[in-house]
Amino acid sequence: MTQRIEDYALIGDLQTAALVGMNGSIDWLCLPRFDSAACFASLLGNRENGHWLLAPRGAGRATGRRYVGDSLVLETLWETRGGTVKVTDFMPQRDVAPDVVRIVEGVSGSVEMSATLRLRFDYGSIVPWVRRTDGQRVAVAGPDSVWLRSVSRARPAGGEPPPDEGASDEGPSVKTWGQEFSTCSSFTVAAGEKVAFVLTWHPSHLPRPDLIDPFEALEHSVEDWARWAALCTYKGPYRDAVMRSLLTLKALTYAPTGGIVAAPTTSLPEELGGVRNWDYRYCWLRDSALVLGALLSAGYVDEAHSWRDWLLRAVAGDPSDLQIMYGVGGERRLPETELPWLSGYAGAGPVRIGNEAVEQLQLDVYGEVIDSLHVARGVGLTGRPHAWDLQLALLGFLESKWREPDEGLWEVRGPRQHFTHSKVMAWVAADRAVKTLEADPSLRGDVNRWRAMRDEVHREVCEKAFDPVRNTFTQAYGSAALDAATLLIPRLGFLPPDDPRVVGTVDAVRAELGREGLVRRYSTEGSSVDGLPGQEGTFLVCSFWLADALLMTGRRKEATALFERLLALRSDVGLLAEEYDPAIGRQLGNFPQAFSHIGLVGTALALAAEEEAG
């Protein structure tokens, strides 16, 4: 049976990530990068598309699970009739080759374990050739090879074996065999015994990768994550929730370049059975800029440096060629393709890789980039001489383009419109450029021209995007539809929070786009704005924006209540997808979603600041 999206937990090594289900199955893993082809793709199909199940024989859902402290090391517990067993899953931060480590530990009694490793390269479509060599199983197909080995240890009466003891004949014996183009394993683990499995990817034309000690790797992984978490400067309310979101955002960072993916998955649906299924394994400038803000607010300046440098490399060139998203290395070509052999999560097809939205014009991203660099400069991020040159080029392009319609924040696949949020972000770009030059007159630029642009955009938005009858800003010029992105108007500084037009917009969005207290992006009923059939759930980041707007308009009690309700929607290990359907009580969309966790961090910090201010 298909597991719920929130039944999965995330493990990763800052270059890719895997999803581990409550049943002990890893159902999604792309190697060696976030955007590589998956070798476990049963999340979007069935078990024949690849997975790795490790659990007590005949067991179903685990008894419980948790992350070890402030880390991405996952512990899953099963209580069976014969005893209790714990499985620890993690991906060590790699030196060269990516590893997935799964350690089974007997807690009490004696438990019979079974495992099925079903590798299917190229998104579940290619069955590899598997052979045994040097005591390991190696699976090869085309450019990919995956090595599997096991290490057993028994705990002597005096405690743990020394680190250099390695594999021990005293530990449980692991029997493996081939069955139905899969590698199966069986063993019994008693209290104090441990069995570790290490799965390692390597290019098939290269020699076997170096072996790691899985038990030492576990210690180092916990220490690595704990060391990073200790750098967090936030000590206020909801600290655990904030830290888990920051860890998730860090896990979505591609360490070699500093790029940040929107999510580690593709095609998890915005509606069960629907067609709104997209590939989010890329670096959206908008999402990445907002991640930057969240990390900076918690004291993570190194990540800001890395992202800023990634940005300067990715967008180098003519500003008219700026894309809304790039590959994790800054790649520009992300063609969208459908994979017909995958049925989709719970039958929601098509499954897509690549993203056609890369070709869209989304004018708001210029404002997001300029704003994020302005924020980074404000917290003391060391400047790069060409960073200001980039902002000048982006602003110059925007000056000539902001009056045009675009596809907007939500990258609609319907006709281009004059989206209100895109215009507001053009105002943000001019406003931040003015403020940057005012703070540092040594920088070159025509501040008077930018002030004039800022005033013109502001005047036009207030005239063409505001409905005086309903006292609300609308989604686009001449449209009666609303858009949750207008909740950002006070936070961006476009209008003060106590402006009647702001209060009216907050109330209108809450009333018209609300669903059981949460907020949709926009209405899809009877509308062709996005050019797609079907519906979608409430958008979690928009609900966090509503909490922010309620707080800014003086409704702290309501803001806190909404925020705590959103916290309650997280999975048992603190993760959020893109959307939530209150009618069925399920998370929807790609998972975990950076946008949602950015919203959580932002609202928590805003509530803390309000409390501190009294």
N, C-alpha and C positions, 0 to 999 in steps of 0.2 A: 504494500500500500504506500502511496505517496505521503511522505512526511510533511508536516507543516513547514513553511519557510522558517518560522521562528524555532523549530526543533533543531536547527543547525547551529553549530558553534564555529568560530573562525580560529584557524591557526595559520601562521605565516612566518616568513623569514625576511621581510622587507624587500622581496623581489617577486614573490608570488604568494598565493594563499590557497588553503583548502577548507572545505566545509565538512564538518563531522556531525553526523546525525545522532539523535538520542538512542538509536538502535546500534550504535557502534560502527556505522558504515561511513567511510569517506566517499561521498557521492559527487564531489566536484574538485578537480585539481588540474591546473594548467601549468605545464613545465616547458621551459625554465622560467618564463615571465608571466605576469598577469595576463597578457594578451596573446600568449602562445596557445596552440591547440591543446584541448583538454585530453588527458589520458584516462580520467574518470569523469564520465558525463552522464551517469544515470540520473542525476538531478533533473536533466532535461529529456529523459527518455525512460529506459528501464534498465534492469541490472545487466543486460547484455551490452549496454553501452559503456560499461566500465565502472567498477567500484571496488572498495576494499573493506570487507566486513571483518571485524574482530570483536567477538562477544562470547559470553558463556553459551554453550550448546543449547539450542532451543529457546534462548532468551528473546524477549521482545524489547520493550522500552526500558532504559536504564532506571535505576532507583533515584539517581541524582547526579549532578555534575557541578563543577565550579572551575574557575580559573585560579591558579596558584598565586595568591597575592596580587600585586600589580604586574601581571605578566600575560603573555599569550600562551601559556602552558596550561593545557586543559586536562582536568582529572574527571573521569567518569566512573561511577560506582555502581556495581550490581550486587544485590543481595539475593542469593539463591538458596534453595533447600540445603545444598551441600556446604555452603559457606559464602563468604564475601570476597569479591575481587575488585581491584581498581585498575583502570587502563589510563595511562598518561600519554597524551598525544601532543606533539609539538614539532616545529620545524626550526632547527638551529640556524642562527644567522650565519650564512654560508661564507666560506673562504673561496671556494670554486664551485663545487657541485651542490645542487639542492638536495637535501635529505628530508624525509618524513620519518620520524621516530615514534614508535608505539611500544610502550613498556607495560607489560601485564604484571601486576603484583598481587600475590595472595595476601589477603588481610586476615581471614579466619577460615577454618575448615579446609575443604578441598573442592575445587571447582574445575569442571571439564570445560576447556575452551576450544573454540573452533574458529578458523579464519578462511576466508575466500578472497584471493587477490585476482581480480579480473581486469587486466590491463587492455584498454582499447584506445589506440592512438588516433590522432586526427579526429577529435570530438566523437569518439565512440564508434568509428567506422572501420578501423583497421585492427585485425587480430595479429599480434606479434608472434614471431618464432621464439619459443622459450627453450632454453637448454640449461643444464647444470654444469657449473665450472667452478673449481676451487672452493667447493662447499657452498656456493651461492647459486641462486637462480638468476639468469639474465634473460630479459625479453628484448628482442630487437625487431624494429620495423623501420626501414628507410633511415632517416637521420637520427632517430630516437633509440636510446637503450636505457633500460631500467634494471637495476641490480637489487636483489632482495637477499638479505641474510638475517639470521637469528642468533642471539647471544643469550645464554642461560646463566643464571646465578642462583646459588642457594645461600641463605643467610646462616652462617655458623653461629654457635651459641654465644660467641663473644661480640656479635654485631655484624656490620657490613664487611664484605671482603675489601682488601686494599684496592686502590684504583688500578694498579698495574696487574691485577690478577686476570683481567680479561674474561674470556669465555671459560666456563667451568663445567667439567663433566658431572659435578655434583648437582647441577641444576636440572630442571625438568627437560626431558627429551622431547624435541619437537619433530613430529612426523609430517613430512610433506609429500604430496603426490599431485599429479596432473589430472584434471577432470573437466570435461566440457570447455577446453581451451582456457582453463583457469588453474591457478596454483592453490591447492587446499592444504590446510594445516590442522593438526589436532594435538593437544597436549593437556595435561592436568597440572594445575598449579596449587600448591598448598601454602599455608600461612608462612610468610617470610621468604617465599621463593619468587624469583623474577624472571621473566622472559622478555627480551627486547627484540623488536623487528625494526630493521633499518632499510628503507627503500630509497635508492639513490638514482637520480637521472644523470645521464651523461651523453654527449654526442656519440653516436654509434661507431664513428671512425676512429675514436680515440681509445687508448688503453683504459683498463678498469680504474675508476677513481680511487683516491686514497680512502681507507676505512676510518670511520670515526668510532670512538667509544661512546655508545649511546648513554651510558650512565653519567659519564663526565659531561657529555653534551647537555644533559638535563640540568645539571648544576650550573653550567655556564649560561644556559638560556634563562633560567630564573634570575641569575645575577645580572645578566645584560638588561633585561626588562626592568628589574628593580632599580638598577642604576639610572636608567632613563627616567623612570617615574619619579625618582627622588629629586629631579631637577624642576618639578612642577612648583610654581610659586603660589598656586591657589590653595588656600587653607580654609575656605569658607563653607557655608552650608552645601549639602548635596555633594560633598567632596568625592565620595566613592563613585557616584554616577558620572561626575565630570571626569574623573581619572579613567574610568572605563571607556568613555567616549574619546578621550585624548589618545589612549592606547590603540583604539580602533582606527583613528585617523592616522596615527603613526604607522600602523600595520598596512595601510593603503598607500604608503609612500614607497616609491621605487628607489631604493637607496643609491644605486650607481649614478643616477642623474638628478634626483630630487623631485622628479615628477610625482604627482599624486593622482591616483585613479579615483573615479567617482564611486566605484564598487568593484568587487572582484568577480562578478558574475555577469552573464548575459541572459536575456530573454526570460527572466522571472517576471510573470505577468502582473500588470496593473489591474487586471480583472480576471478572475478564475475563468478559464475557457476562452478568454478574449485574445485579441490580436495586437494589443498595445505592449509589445515585447521588444526590448531594445538592448543593445550591447553597451554596457557602461564601463568596460575595462580600459578606458582611455582617460586622458587628462584634459578635462574641461577647464578653460581659463577661469571661468566664473567660479566653479566649485573649488578649484585650487586656490584662488585668491581668498575665498572665504575660509578655507582650511588654514591658510596662512594667518588670518586674523585670529582664529580660535587658538592656534598654537602660540602666537605672540602674546595673547592675553594671559596665557599661563606660563610665560617665561621661556618658551622654546625658541631662542633666537637662531640657533644653528640650523634648524629646519627652515627658517625664513631665509637665511643665506642660501641654502641649497635650492629652495624653490625659486628665489629671485634669479639665481644663475641659470637654472633650467629655463625659466621664462625668457631670459635675454637670448639664450641660444635658440629656443624653439621659434620665437617670433621674429628673429633677425631677418631683415630684408625689407621689401616694400610694404608699408602698413596696409595697403589695399589688398595684400595677400594674407592678412591676418586670418587665422582660422579660429573657430570657437573651441576646438579640441585638437589634441595631438596624441601620438603614441607616447609611451612612457620614455622613449629615448628622444622624443621630439619629431617622430615621423609624421609626415603630412598625409600620406595616402592611406585611407581607412575604408576601402570599398565595402559596401554592405552586400552581404550574400545570405541566402537562406540555406539551411541544412535539412533537406527533406527526410533524411533517415532518422532524425530525432523528432519524436512526437510532441515534445514540449512538456513543461512542468504541468502535471495533472491534465495533459491534453491541450494546453494553451499554446497553439502554434501561430505563426511559424517561429522556428528558432533562427535567430539572426546573429551573424558575426559581422563586425565592421559597423559603421554607422553613417548613413546617408546625410545626416544632419551636419556633417563636417563641411558640406558645401553651402550651408545657409549663411545669410547675413543676419547677425544678431548684434545690433549696435550697442546693447548694454554692456558687452564684455569690455569695450574700450574704457568705459567708466569703472568697471570692476578692477581692471588691471591698474589704471592710474590711481584709483583710491587705495588699493592694497600697497602699492609702492610708496604712496604718501604716508600711510600708517607705519610702514616699515621704517621709513626715514624718521618719523616722529618718535620711535622708540630707540633710536640710536643705531639702526642697522647701517653698517659702514657702506658708504656710497660707492658706486661704480661710475666712472666717467661717462660711459655710454648708456647708463640707465636713464639719465635725464634726457639724453638725445632720443632714446626710444620713446619716452613720454611726449616729447615735442613732436615727433613724427606721428604718433597715434592721435594726438590732439589735433594736429593739422589736418589729418584725414577726416576726423570726426567733424571738424568745423564745416567741411564740404558735404558731409553725408547725413548729418543728424536729422535733416528735414525729410529724408526718404522713409518709406515704409520698410519693415523688416519682418523676420519670422519670430522675433521676440525671445524673451527669457525661456518660454516653455517649448521653444523650437517646433512650433506648429507646422504641420504638413499641409495646411490649407493656404489660402491666399495671404500675401503679405499685407500687413496693416500698420497704421501708425500707433504702435503699442505705447501706452502711457509709461510703463516702466522703462522702456528703451529711451524715451525722451528724458525722463527723470535722471537716468544714468548719464546721459549726455550733459545734463546740468552738473552732476557730480564731477564729471571729468574736468569741466571748466572751473568749477569751484575749488577743487583740490589743486589744480595747477596754479590758480591765483594764490591760494594759501601757502603753497610751497615756495613760490617766488617772494611772497611777503616775508616768509620766515628766513629766506636765504637770498637776499638781493644780488648776490654774486652770480647766481644762475642767469643764463640768458633767456629771454622770452618777452613777448608783448603782452604784459599784464592787462593793459587797457582793452585790448581786443578780446581777451578771455573774459573780462568782466562784462563786456558788451554781449558776448555769446551767452554767458550765464544768465543775464537779464532777459535776453530774447527767448531762450528756452523756457525760463520760468513763466514768463508772460503767456507764451503760447500754450503751455500745459494747463495753466489755470483757466484759460479761455476755452480751449477745445476739448479738454479731457475731464471737465467737471460738469456734473449734472446738478444744476441749482435746485431743481424740483425735488430730487431725492437726496440732495445734500451729500453727494458722494463722487469721488473720482471713479471713472469707468475704465474698462479694460483697454479701450482704444478710442481714438477720436471718432465721434459720431456713433459710437456703439452704446447700447443700453446694458451690455453684459458687464459683469464685475470681474475683478482679478485680485487674488490674494496678494499679489506682489505690491499692490498699492498700500498694504499695511506697512511697508518699509519707508514710506514718505517721511514720517517724523524721525526715524532712526538715521536716515541719510542726511537729515538737516534741510530738506527741501522746504518744509514748513514746520513751525514749532508745534509741539504736542498739544498745546491748548487752543490751537486754531480750530474754529468750529467745523471747517472742512475736513480736518483730520479726524475729529471725533465722529463726524457723520459718516466718514468712510469706514472707520472701524466698526461702527454699529451696522452699516449696510452689509459689509462683507460677512460679518458674524451672522446676520439674519438670512442673507440670500445664499451664501456658500456654505453655511454651517450644516453639519450633519451630526446629530447627537453630541453637540458641543465641540466637535472638531471641524476642520476647515478643508474644503476642496480647493484646488488651484483656480478653477473656473468651472462654469457649468457646461456639461457636455450634452445636456438634454435639449433637443431641438436646435442644436447649433452645429455649424460646419466650420467653426473657427480653426479646429485642428485637422480637419479633413479625414477623420478616422471614425469608424463605427464603434459602438459599445460605450461602456462607462468606465470609471475608475474609482478607486477608494479615496478617502481623505488623505491629503498630502501632509506628512508629518512635519516637515520644516515649516509649512504654512501655518500649522497649528502652534508651533513655537513662536512664529512671527506674531500671531494673534496675542499670545501671552505677553510678548514684548510690548505690543501696542497698548494693551490694557494697562500694563504697568506705567507706560509713559503718559497715558491719559488719566492717571490718578486712581486706577482701580486695582490696587495691589492685591487685595484679597482675592479677586476673581482671577488675576494673573497667576497667583500662587496655586490656586485650586486647579487651574488648567494645566499648569506645569506638572503638578504632582499626579494628575491623571495621565499625562503623557509618559511620565516615568513608569507608571504602572503597566503601560503597554509594552515595555521592553521585554525581551525574552528572559528566561531564567538566568542567563549569563550576561544580561545587560545590553543586548544588541537590538538595533532597530533597522527595519527595511525602509524602503522609500515611502510606502503608503500603509494605511490601515483601513480595513472595512469593518465599521462598527456593527453592521447588520449580521455578520457571521463571526465577528471576533477574531479575525485573522490578519496577520501582516501580509502585505503584497509588495511586489516589485523587487528590484535587485537588492542584494543583501550581503553584508551590511552596507548601508548607504551613507556616504560621507555627509551629504546634505543634512540628513536627519540628525547626525551626531554633532554637526556644526551648530545646528539650531539648539540642541540640548545644552551645549557648553555656553552659547551666547546668552540664553535665558537664565541659566543658573548664575552666571556672573553678573547679569543685570539685576537680578533679585538680591544678590549679595551686596552689590554696590548701593542699592536703594536702602537695604537694611542698615548698612554701615553709616549712610548719610542721615539716618534717623527719619 
